[in-house]
Amino acid sequence: MNISRFRRLDRYVVPVLILAGWEAFSRSGALPAALLPAPSTVVWAWADWIFGTDGNTQTYSGHWVFDMAASFSRVLAGFAIATALAVSAGVAIGWSRATEVVIEPTLQILRPIPPVSWIPLAIIWFGIANKPAIFLVFLGAFFPILLNTIHGVKNCDRNLIRAGAMVGGGNRQLLRFIVLPAALPSIFAGLRIGIGSAWMLTVTAEMVAVKSGLGYVLWDSYYFLRYDLVLAAMASIGLLGFLSDLAIRTAMARVLHWQRNTTIQRGGE
């Protein structure tokens, strides 16, 4: 086995050790197996939830795709709305001092309010359906993207802006060709934080505002003491969150390909 192949396996060492320790502890009898199911038990329940292998998850057997699709659609809708509004507002606040003075104080007052505290109002405004869940996802993703966009725009090199202005560039051209490209690394950092927050909030929303999705299955399984299914739901959310972040990182690598040789990370060595 060569060194590069061995290093590719490094990333699996910690998860394998955690799963092995968890399996050993669960089977030691220190806790009742029903309270802390072993990973093998969770995988068995997860397999039935996905493929309907033996019906041990009862009404959820073979229903994973529909639950996943329900959660994913809410995350996608809330995250897309948050991205569009937060990037637009962040560029405006970072670029215009007048806009910053008018808008930022209000946003700074709203930002510390936990998104879960909006649940009662979201239900009153939108009822029990997808809309309150999408609204909560939007709140969770909006502020990380907004703050990173403001940071990226404000930290754009002023010498580049002056140089662009000296050759006749107007505000629109300066924004398009200098400020936005310079802010993209910060914007992508905000998108990565925002998608994580979006997945956290969709679970919270599905616990109280809708009756479908991974978060609903997690909460419903808790009431029926099916902790193997609870852990399978948690693992599903973690996996989908990881894949969502991977998609953003892939897009970032393509868009910011010019950064590959300017960072301090020494990949592949």
Salt bridges, closest charged atoms under 4 A:
GLU23 OE2 - ARG27 NE 2.47
ASP67 OD1 - HIS63 ND1 3.39
GLU100 OE1 - ARG97 NH1 3.12
GLU100 OE2 - LYS154 NZ 2.47
GLU206 OE2 - ARG74 NH1 2.68
ASP228 OD2 - ARG226 NH2 2.93
ASP245 OD1 - ARG192 NE 2.83
ASP245 OD2 - ARG249 NE 3.07
GLU269 OE1 - ARG266 NH2 2.58
